[in-house]
Amino acid sequence: MKDIFFFNTMLTPKIITFVYWLLLISVIIGGFGTMFGGYEKNILGGLGVMIGGAIGARIWCELMIVLFKINENLQKITNKEEAE
């Protein structure tokens, strides 16, 4: 608990995983809404929303995780240099 309050461990990567699943669920709902909802039923557009949205959500979340991995590795390097 102390690590979280003093920012020694990052909580955000766990939150990003949760956000990724929420994004996937919303992309699927949006895709089905495009396919079967409203006045125009657009099957190909709905598939495009699902595929493009899933890929876009994955890329965005991976980029956010990469930033935190860089921070984690920099902390390891700093701790290693301080120990020497």
FENDAGI-V660071 format. One record per pair of residues at least 4 apart in sequence whose ideal C-beta (glycine too) atoms are under 8 Angstrom apart, sorted by the first residue. I is the first residue (numbers start at 1). GAP is how many residues later the second one is. D is the distance in Angstrom with one decimal. If there is no record, write none. Layout:
i:I gap:GAP d:D
i:I gap:GAP d:D
This chain:
i:1 gap:4 d:6.6
i:2 gap:4 d:6.1
i:2 gap:6 d:7.7
i:3 gap:5 d:4.0
i:3 gap:6 d:4.3
i:4 gap:4 d:7.8
i:4 gap:5 d:6.1
i:4 gap:7 d:6.0
i:10 gap:58 d:5.4
i:10 gap:61 d:7.0
i:10 gap:62 d:7.3
i:11 gap:4 d:6.4
i:12 gap:4 d:6.1
i:12 gap:52 d:7.7
i:12 gap:56 d:6.3
i:13 gap:4 d:6.9
i:13 gap:52 d:5.8
i:13 gap:55 d:5.0
i:14 gap:4 d:7.0
i:15 gap:4 d:6.2
i:16 gap:4 d:6.4
i:16 gap:45 d:5.4
i:16 gap:48 d:5.1
i:16 gap:49 d:6.0
i:16 gap:52 d:7.9
i:17 gap:4 d:7.1
i:17 gap:44 d:7.6
i:18 gap:4 d:6.6
i:19 gap:4 d:6.2
i:19 gap:42 d:6.9
i:20 gap:4 d:6.5
i:20 gap:37 d:6.2
i:20 gap:38 d:7.3
i:20 gap:41 d:4.3
i:21 gap:4 d:6.5
i:22 gap:4 d:6.3
i:23 gap:4 d:6.2
i:23 gap:30 d:7.6
i:23 gap:34 d:3.9
i:23 gap:37 d:7.9
i:23 gap:38 d:7.4
i:24 gap:4 d:6.5
i:24 gap:30 d:6.2
i:24 gap:33 d:6.1
i:25 gap:4 d:6.4
i:26 gap:4 d:6.0
i:26 gap:27 d:8.0
i:27 gap:4 d:6.2
i:27 gap:22 d:6.8
i:27 gap:23 d:6.0
i:27 gap:26 d:3.4
i:27 gap:27 d:5.6
i:27 gap:30 d:6.2
i:28 gap:4 d:6.4
i:28 gap:22 d:6.2
i:29 gap:4 d:6.2
i:30 gap:4 d:6.4
i:30 gap:19 d:5.5
i:30 gap:20 d:7.9
i:30 gap:23 d:6.7
i:31 gap:4 d:6.3
i:31 gap:15 d:4.5
i:31 gap:16 d:6.9
i:31 gap:18 d:4.4
i:31 gap:19 d:3.5
i:31 gap:22 d:6.9
i:32 gap:4 d:6.0
i:32 gap:5 d:7.6
i:32 gap:14 d:6.4
i:33 gap:4 d:4.3
i:33 gap:5 d:7.5
i:33 gap:13 d:7.6
i:34 gap:4 d:8.0
i:34 gap:8 d:5.7
i:34 gap:11 d:5.1
i:34 gap:12 d:3.9
i:34 gap:15 d:5.1
i:35 gap:6 d:6.5
i:35 gap:7 d:6.7
i:35 gap:8 d:5.3
i:35 gap:10 d:7.5
i:35 gap:11 d:3.2
i:35 gap:12 d:7.5
i:36 gap:5 d:5.9
i:36 gap:10 d:7.6
i:37 gap:4 d:7.8
i:42 gap:4 d:6.0
i:43 gap:4 d:6.6
i:44 gap:4 d:6.3
i:45 gap:4 d:6.4
i:46 gap:4 d:6.5
i:47 gap:4 d:6.1
i:48 gap:4 d:5.6
i:49 gap:4 d:5.4
i:50 gap:4 d:6.2
i:51 gap:4 d:6.4
i:52 gap:4 d:6.0
i:53 gap:4 d:6.1
i:54 gap:4 d:6.4
i:55 gap:4 d:6.3
i:56 gap:4 d:6.3
i:57 gap:4 d:6.2
i:58 gap:4 d:6.1
i:59 gap:4 d:6.4
i:60 gap:4 d:6.6
i:61 gap:4 d:6.4
i:62 gap:4 d:6.3
i:63 gap:4 d:6.9
i:64 gap:4 d:7.0
i:65 gap:4 d:6.2
i:66 gap:4 d:6.4
i:67 gap:4 d:6.7
i:68 gap:4 d:6.3
i:69 gap:4 d:6.3
i:70 gap:4 d:6.3
i:71 gap:4 d:6.5
i:72 gap:4 d:6.7
i:73 gap:4 d:6.5
i:74 gap:4 d:6.3
i:75 gap:4 d:6.2
i:76 gap:4 d:6.2
i:77 gap:4 d:6.4
i:78 gap:4 d:6.3
i:79 gap:4 d:6.4
i:80 gap:4 d:7.0
